[in-house]
Amino acid sequence: MFNLNLHTALKRDRDKSIDSHSFDLLIKDIFRSKTSTKDRVKNNLKSKNNSSPNHLNFDELETGKIFHIESIKKLCIRYRLRFLDTNLFKGDYPSELFNIIPELEKRHETEFENFKIMAPSKLFRLRVKEDPLLFVPIGNDYYYLIHKWGRDLKTYRRWLVWPFKNINTLIFSSIFLSLISTALWSVCFDSFSDVELFVIFVFNIKTFVFITFYLFFMMRKNFNESIWNSKYKN
């Protein structure tokens, strides 16, 4: 008898200030506005980039999210990533992104355009779900980080893709594998002389270099330094 249902009390108080029909119209307008904003953001993400900078409010900028193109390039080369326009991105955007972008646009009093994204090659529709970062250009080769989602890259990825950084690292890796192979020969077969081991080492270098380069170019791959901002598949 003396219990208070808070839900019922709230509803009764609300109904005193607005009738149910007006309330329904109000809610529909709110959701219609949100849907319209989400569609606009989606269209901007799918639009082709014209490289024009976004004019942001300096007082609202977080300096920890501002990066120069050279820093972005260095990271892409190190971890074999791409930095391309979002119209080429084929991954899924997180739902919170469509709240984050309008909120940032409101704070900066602008509409974000010309988005760029940093991600592994497999997440792009390249011409023939790991850690994407979404940026907008702000001028003078600087980019502002809008949002990051997905899983973090494994730290060992840097070393897995290091041989493909450029031709020098590929040759060095081939020689290093040859050295390890020769060392295993010397451990397993201790009857070899130093001269014989040197001959085996030279033979291994030729073998590893040939096989590595043959497979690399047969698969039409390219070096990290060449693909980081390339729209083409390899």
KEKE-3310 file (N, C-alpha, C; in steps of 0.2 Angstrom, whole numbers, plus 5000, padded with zeros to 4 digits):
npx = (5004:5010:5020:5031:5031:5043:5045:5031:5028:5036:5032:5018:5021:5027:5017:5009:5015:5016:5007:5003:5003:5010:5022:5026:5028:5039:5049:5051:5056:5068:5075:5074:5082:5095:5097:5098:5110:5119:5118:5123:5137:5141:5140:5150:5161:5162:5164:5175:5192:5197:5208:5207:5210:5203:5195:5198:5194:5205:5206:5200:5207:5217:5233:5240:5234:5238:5247:5261:5263:5275:5278:5267:5270:5282:5278:5269:5277:5285:5277:5271:5258:5244:5240:5226:5213:5196:5186:5191:5191:5186:5182:5172:5164:5165:5150:5150:5157:5149:5143:5154:5160:5150:5149:5162:5162:5152:5159:5170:5163:5161:5160:5167:5177:5185:5192:5205:5212:5222:5228:5229:5233:5223:5211:5207:5198:5207:5214:5216:5205:5211:5216:5212:5215:5207:5208:5208:5213:5222:5229:5246:5252:5248:5239:5224:5219:5204:5197:5201:5200:5196:5208:5224:5239:5251:5266:5277:5275:5282:5294:5292:5288:5299:5309:5303:5304:5313:5324:5336:5335:5328:5339:5348:5341:5340:5354:5356:5348:5355:5367:5363:5358:5370:5377:5370:5373:5386:5385:5378:5385:5401:5412:5415:5427:5434:5435:5426:5414:5413:5411:5398:5391:5392:5385:5372:5369:5367:5356:5346:5344:5340:5328:5320:5319:5313:5301:5295:5294:5287:5275:5270:5273:5277:5289:5288:5291:5286:5272:5265:5256:5249:5237:5235:5235:5247)
npy = (4994:5006:5006:5013:5015:5019:5020:5021:5033:5042:5042:5046:5059:5064:5063:5074:5085:5084:5077:5060:5059:5070:5067:5055:5060:5069:5059:5052:5062:5064:5052:5051:5062:5057:5046:5053:5060:5049:5043:5054:5054:5042:5043:5053:5045:5036:5044:5050:5056:5073:5079:5091:5101:5099:5112:5114:5118:5126:5127:5115:5105:5090:5088:5076:5068:5073:5070:5070:5067:5060:5053:5044:5038:5031:5022:5014:5008:5001:4991:4986:4992:5000:5017:5025:5032:5032:5028:5017:5007:4992:4986:4984:4998:5003:5005:5015:5025:5033:5041:5047:5055:5065:5072:5077:5085:5094:5100:5106:5114:5111:5101:5085:5079:5070:5059:5048:5032:5021:5004:4986:4979:4969:4974:4983:4988:4985:4990:4979:4959:4971:4984:4997:5015:5030:5045:5063:5076:5090:5100:5106:5094:5087:5076:5073:5062:5053:5042:5025:5008:4990:4976:4977:4978:4964:4965:4958:4958:4968:4963:4951:4957:4964:4959:4963:4976:4984:4981:4979:4975:4963:4955:4955:4947:4935:4932:4931:4920:4910:4910:4904:4892:4886:4886:4876:4865:4864:4860:4848:4840:4838:4835:4843:4854:4871:4877:4869:4872:4886:4885:4879:4889:4900:4893:4892:4905:4909:4900:4904:4917:4917:4909:4916:4929:4924:4919:4930:4939:4932:4930:4943:4953:4968:4980:4986:5000:5004:5002:5008:5019:5016:5013:5001:4983:4975)
npz = (5000:5004:4995:4983:4966:4955:4942:4937:4944:4938:4925:4926:4930:4919:4910:4913:4909:4895:4881:4876:4862:4857:4863:4857:4844:4847:4851:4839:4831:4837:4835:4821:4818:4823:4814:4802:4804:4806:4793:4786:4791:4787:4773:4771:4775:4765:4754:4741:4743:4743:4748:4754:4769:4786:4795:4811:4828:4838:4852:4856:4852:4855:4858:4859:4849:4837:4822:4811:4794:4791:4803:4803:4791:4794:4804:4797:4787:4796:4802:4791:4785:4778:4773:4769:4759:4766:4758:4752:4762:4768:4780:4795:4803:4820:4831:4840:4834:4826:4835:4841:4830:4826:4839:4840:4829:4833:4843:4837:4828:4814:4799:4797:4784:4770:4776:4782:4784:4794:4793:4792:4776:4772:4776:4766:4751:4738:4723:4709:4810:4813:4823:4817:4813:4813:4804:4801:4789:4794:4788:4782:4781:4792:4803:4811:4824:4825:4830:4837:4835:4837:4839:4847:4837:4837:4845:4840:4826:4820:4818:4811:4798:4795:4786:4774:4772:4764:4749:4754:4768:4765:4758:4768:4778:4771:4771:4784:4788:4780:4787:4800:4795:4791:4803:4810:4802:4805:4818:4818:4810:4813:4807:4796:4788:4790:4778:4770:4777:4774:4760:4760:4767:4757:4747:4753:4755:4741:4738:4748:4745:4731:4732:4741:4734:4722:4726:4732:4722:4713:4719:4717:4726:4736:4743:4760:4760:4748:4747:4758:4756:4745:4733:4726:4724:4728)
capx = (5000:5014:5026:5031:5034:5047:5043:5024:5028:5040:5027:5013:5023:5029:5011:5006:5018:5015:5002:5006:5004:5016:5028:5028:5031:5046:5054:5052:5060:5075:5078:5075:5088:5100:5097:5100:5117:5122:5118:5128:5143:5143:5142:5157:5167:5162:5166:5182:5195:5199:5214:5206:5211:5197:5197:5196:5194:5212:5205:5197:5212:5221:5239:5242:5231:5240:5253:5264:5263:5281:5277:5262:5273:5287:5274:5266:5283:5288:5272:5267:5251:5242:5237:5223:5206:5191:5182:5193:5190:5180:5180:5166:5165:5161:5144:5151:5160:5144:5142:5160:5161:5145:5151:5168:5160:5149:5164:5174:5159:5163:5158:5173:5178:5192:5195:5210:5213:5228:5225:5233:5231:5217:5205:5205:5197:5213:5214:5220:5202:5216:5218:5212:5215:5204:5211:5206:5219:5221:5234:5253:5254:5247:5232:5221:5216:5197:5195:5204:5196:5199:5213:5230:5244:5256:5272:5282:5273:5287:5300:5289:5287:5305:5313:5300:5304:5316:5328:5342:5333:5327:5345:5351:5337:5342:5361:5356:5346:5360:5372:5360:5358:5377:5379:5366:5377:5392:5383:5376:5391:5407:5418:5417:5432:5432:5434:5420:5408:5412:5408:5391:5388:5391:5379:5366:5367:5364:5350:5341:5342:5336:5321:5316:5317:5309:5294:5293:5291:5282:5268:5269:5273:5281:5292:5284:5292:5282:5265:5261:5250:5248:5230:5236:5235:5253)
capy = (5000:5012:5006:5018:5012:5025:5020:5024:5040:5046:5042:5051:5066:5066:5064:5080:5090:5082:5072:5055:5060:5075:5064:5051:5064:5071:5054:5051:5067:5063:5046:5053:5066:5053:5042:5057:5061:5043:5042:5059:5052:5036:5045:5056:5040:5033:5049:5051:5061:5078:5081:5097:5100:5101:5117:5113:5123:5125:5126:5109:5100:5086:5088:5069:5065:5076:5067:5072:5062:5056:5048:5039:5034:5027:5017:5010:5004:4997:4986:4984:4994:5005:5023:5026:5035:5028:5025:5010:5003:4987:4983:4987:5003:5002:5009:5021:5030:5037:5046:5051:5060:5071:5075:5081:5090:5099:5104:5110:5118:5109:5094:5081:5076:5068:5054:5043:5026:5016:4998:4981:4978:4965:4978:4988:4986:4987:4989:4974:4965:4973:4990:5003:5021:5035:5052:5068:5080:5097:5105:5106:5087:5085:5073:5072:5055:5054:5036:5019:5002:4984:4973:4980:4974:4961:4968:4955:4959:4972:4958:4947:4960:4968:4958:4966:4984:4986:4976:4978:4970:4956:4952:4954:4942:4929:4930:4928:4913:4906:4909:4900:4885:4884:4884:4870:4860:4863:4857:4841:4836:4841:4833:4848:4859:4878:4878:4866:4876:4892:4884:4878:4896:4903:4890:4893:4912:4909:4897:4907:4924:4915:4906:4922:4934:4921:4918:4937:4943:4928:4932:4950:4957:4974:4982:4991:5007:5006:5001:5011:5023:5013:5010:4995:4977:4973)
capz = (5000:5004:4991:4977:4959:4953:4934:4937:4946:4932:4919:4928:4930:4912:4906:4915:4905:4888:4880:4873:4855:4856:4866:4852:4839:4849:4851:4832:4828:4839:4831:4814:4818:4824:4808:4797:4806:4805:4786:4783:4792:4782:4766:4771:4775:4758:4749:4738:4747:4739:4751:4758:4776:4790:4800:4818:4834:4841:4859:4857:4850:4859:4855:4858:4843:4831:4819:4805:4789:4791:4808:4800:4786:4797:4807:4791:4784:4801:4803:4784:4786:4773:4775:4763:4760:4769:4753:4750:4768:4768:4786:4798:4808:4827:4831:4844:4829:4823:4840:4842:4825:4827:4845:4838:4824:4836:4847:4832:4823:4807:4796:4795:4777:4768:4781:4780:4789:4794:4794:4787:4769:4771:4777:4761:4744:4734:4716:4705:4811:4818:4825:4812:4816:4808:4804:4796:4788:4796:4785:4782:4781:4799:4803:4818:4826:4827:4834:4836:4837:4836:4843:4846:4834:4840:4845:4836:4819:4817:4816:4805:4792:4794:4780:4768:4772:4757:4746:4759:4773:4762:4757:4775:4781:4768:4773:4791:4788:4778:4793:4804:4792:4791:4810:4811:4798:4809:4825:4817:4806:4816:4803:4791:4789:4790:4771:4768:4780:4770:4754:4762:4768:4751:4744:4757:4753:4735:4739:4751:4741:4725:4734:4744:4729:4717:4729:4734:4716:4709:4722:4715:4732:4735:4749:4764:4759:4742:4748:4763:4754:4738:4732:4722:4729:4731)
cpx = (5004:5020:5025:5035:5037:5045:5036:5024:5031:5035:5021:5015:5025:5022:5007:5009:5017:5011:5006:5008:5010:5023:5031:5031:5038:5051:5056:5057:5067:5078:5079:5081:5095:5102:5100:5108:5121:5123:5123:5135:5146:5144:5149:5163:5167:5164:5173:5185:5198:5205:5213:5207:5204:5199:5194:5197:5201:5211:5203:5201:5215:5227:5242:5239:5233:5247:5255:5264:5269:5281:5272:5266:5278:5283:5271:5271:5285:5283:5268:5260:5250:5239:5233:5216:5201:5186:5184:5193:5184:5178:5174:5168:5162:5155:5145:5154:5155:5141:5148:5161:5156:5147:5157:5166:5156:5154:5168:5170:5161:5160:5165:5172:5185:5196:5200:5210:5219:5226:5229:5229:5224:5211:5203:5203:5202:5212:5218:5218:5206:5217:5218:5212:5212:5206:5207:5212:5217:5226:5241:5255:5253:5240:5230:5217:5209:5195:5200:5200:5199:5204:5219:5235:5248:5262:5277:5280:5279:5293:5298:5289:5294:5309:5310:5300:5307:5320:5334:5340:5331:5333:5348:5348:5339:5349:5360:5353:5351:5365:5369:5360:5365:5379:5376:5370:5383:5391:5382:5381:5397:5413:5420:5423:5430:5431:5427:5413:5407:5409:5400:5388:5387:5385:5373:5364:5363:5357:5344:5339:5338:5329:5317:5314:5312:5302:5291:5290:5286:5275:5266:5268:5277:5284:5287:5285:5288:5275:5261:5256:5248:5241:5230:5237:5241:5258)
cpy = (5006:5011:5011:5015:5018:5026:5023:5031:5044:5047:5047:5058:5069:5068:5071:5086:5090:5077:5066:5056:5064:5071:5059:5054:5067:5065:5052:5056:5066:5057:5047:5058:5062:5049:5046:5059:5055:5042:5047:5057:5046:5038:5049:5051:5037:5037:5048:5057:5066:5082:5088:5097:5102:5107:5116:5118:5122:5123:5119:5103:5096:5085:5080:5065:5068:5073:5069:5066:5057:5051:5043:5035:5029:5021:5012:5005:4999:4991:4984:4985:4999:5011:5026:5030:5030:5025:5018:5005:4998:4984:4986:4993:5002:5007:5015:5027:5035:5042:5050:5057:5066:5075:5080:5086:5096:5104:5109:5114:5117:5102:5091:5078:5074:5063:5050:5038:5022:5009:4993:4981:4975:4969:4983:4985:4989:4986:4983:4975:4969:4981:4996:5009:5026:5042:5057:5073:5087:5102:5104:5098:5084:5082:5072:5066:5056:5048:5030:5014:4996:4982:4977:4975:4970:4964:4965:4955:4963:4968:4953:4950:4964:4966:4961:4973:4986:4980:4974:4973:4963:4952:4950:4948:4935:4927:4928:4921:4908:4905:4904:4893:4882:4882:4878:4864:4858:4859:4849:4837:4840:4839:4838:4852:4866:4880:4876:4870:4883:4891:4883:4884:4899:4900:4891:4900:4912:4906:4901:4914:4922:4913:4912:4927:4931:4921:4925:4940:4939:4929:4939:4954:4963:4975:4986:4998:5009:5006:5005:5016:5022:5011:5004:4989:4976:4979)
cpz = (5000:5000:4985:4971:4956:4945:4933:4939:4941:4926:4920:4928:4923:4908:4908:4911:4897:4886:4876:4865:4853:4858:4860:4846:4841:4849:4843:4829:4830:4836:4824:4813:4818:4818:4803:4798:4804:4797:4783:4784:4788:4775:4766:4771:4769:4753:4747:4742:4742:4742:4754:4765:4780:4794:4807:4823:4838:4849:4861:4855:4855:4856:4854:4853:4837:4828:4813:4800:4789:4797:4806:4795:4789:4801:4802:4788:4789:4802:4797:4785:4780:4776:4769:4764:4762:4764:4750:4756:4767:4774:4789:4803:4815:4827:4835:4839:4827:4829:4841:4837:4826:4833:4844:4834:4828:4840:4843:4827:4816:4805:4794:4788:4776:4773:4778:4786:4788:4797:4790:4781:4768:4772:4772:4755:4740:4727:4714:4699:4816:4818:4820:4816:4811:4809:4799:4795:4791:4793:4786:4784:4788:4799:4810:4819:4828:4832:4832:4838:4835:4841:4842:4841:4838:4840:4840:4828:4816:4814:4811:4799:4790:4788:4774:4768:4766:4755:4751:4765:4771:4761:4764:4778:4778:4770:4780:4792:4785:4783:4798:4802:4792:4798:4812:4808:4802:4815:4823:4814:4808:4812:4797:4793:4788:4782:4768:4771:4776:4764:4755:4763:4762:4747:4747:4755:4746:4735:4742:4748:4735:4727:4737:4739:4724:4720:4730:4728:4712:4712:4721:4722:4731:4742:4753:4762:4752:4743:4753:4762:4747:4738:4728:4726:4732:4730)
residu = (MET:PHE:ASN:LEU:ASN:LEU:HIS:THR:ALA:LEU:LYS:ARG:ASP:ARG:ASP:LYS:SER:ILE:ASP:SER:HIS:SER:PHE:ASP:LEU:LEU:ILE:LYS:ASP:ILE:PHE:ARG:SER:LYS:THR:SER:THR:LYS:ASP:ARG:VAL:LYS:ASN:ASN:LEU:LYS:SER:LYS:ASN:ASN:SER:SER:PRO:ASN:HIS:LEU:ASN:PHE:ASP:GLU:LEU:GLU:THR:GLY:LYS:ILE:PHE:HIS:ILE:GLU:SER:ILE:LYS:LYS:LEU:CYS:ILE:ARG:TYR:ARG:LEU:ARG:PHE:LEU:ASP:THR:ASN:LEU:PHE:LYS:GLY:ASP:TYR:PRO:SER:GLU:LEU:PHE:ASN:ILE:ILE:PRO:GLU:LEU:GLU:LYS:ARG:HIS:GLU:THR:GLU:PHE:GLU:ASN:PHE:LYS:ILE:MET:ALA:PRO:SER:LYS:LEU:PHE:ARG:LEU:ARG:VAL:LYS:GLU:ASP:PRO:LEU:LEU:PHE:VAL:PRO:ILE:GLY:ASN:ASP:TYR:TYR:TYR:LEU:ILE:HIS:LYS:TRP:GLY:ARG:ASP:LEU:LYS:THR:TYR:ARG:ARG:TRP:LEU:VAL:TRP:PRO:PHE:LYS:ASN:ILE:ASN:THR:LEU:ILE:PHE:SER:SER:ILE:PHE:LEU:SER:LEU:ILE:SER:THR:ALA:LEU:TRP:SER:VAL:CYS:PHE:ASP:SER:PHE:SER:ASP:VAL:GLU:LEU:PHE:VAL:ILE:PHE:VAL:PHE:ASN:ILE:LYS:THR:PHE:VAL:PHE:ILE:THR:PHE:TYR:LEU:PHE:PHE:MET:MET:ARG:LYS:ASN:PHE:ASN:GLU:SER:ILE:TRP:ASN:SER:LYS:TYR:LYS:ASN)
# end
